[in-house]
Amino acid sequence: MRKNNEWEKGRVNAKVLTAQLKSGDAYALRSGGGGGFGSPLERPPERVREDVRQGYVSLRAARDYYGVVLDPDSLAIDAKATAAERAAAVPVHHSRFMRQNVPLRRLTAAELAEKAPEHPPVPCLRISCCGMISFPFQDDESS
């Protein structure tokens, strides 16, 4: 937001504007919404932590989709746990990437009923949740 010809810095999660604007003030809105580019495992952990801090990504999504493990109180990056999460997710991400020309299937009602309420209606990338069932490895011809 620009007030008195000065841009404010550090305004968190500008999806909700609670400030009064006067003549000459300006409000710039940058919005996500695209699917992103590249593997979420390649997003720098510091950027994922900032996304969590700003409320764009939950702690759970940081771990499940980006492989970044954060301390819930301080948001400190647990480098060892992050490396382990990302290493475990690489085969799943690779398999999913290789199958991008096939539409992603939605979870059945029965599968979705077994998931947490905030789980998306499509398979997630977390191996312990959906990975081994929803994204079999390429050499697994049984799927």
BELNOR-V53874 format. One record per backbone hydrogen bond with DSSP energy under -1.0 kcal/mol. CO is the residue of the C=O (numbers start at 1). NH is the residue of the N-H. If there is no record, write none. Layout:
# BELNOR-V53874
co: <CO | CO>
nh: <NH | NH>
This chain:
# BELNOR-V53874
co: <1 | 2 | 3 | 6 | 22 | 26 | 39 | 40 | 44 | 44 | 45 | 46 | 47 | 48 | 49 | 50 | 51 | 51 | 52 | 58 | 59 | 60 | 61 | 61 | 62 | 69 | 71 | 76 | 77 | 78 | 79 | 80 | 81 | 82 | 83 | 84 | 85 | 86 | 89 | 90 | 91 | 92 | 93 | 94 | 97 | 99 | 108 | 109 | 112 | 116 | 121 | 126 | 126 | 126 | 127 | 130 | 131 | 137 | 139>
nh: <8 | 26 | 6 | 3 | 25 | 2 | 42 | 43 | 47 | 48 | 49 | 50 | 51 | 52 | 53 | 54 | 56 | 57 | 55 | 62 | 63 | 64 | 65 | 66 | 68 | 78 | 75 | 71 | 79 | 82 | 83 | 84 | 85 | 86 | 87 | 88 | 89 | 90 | 93 | 94 | 95 | 96 | 97 | 98 | 100 | 102 | 112 | 113 | 115 | 119 | 107 | 129 | 130 | 131 | 132 | 134 | 135 | 140 | 141>
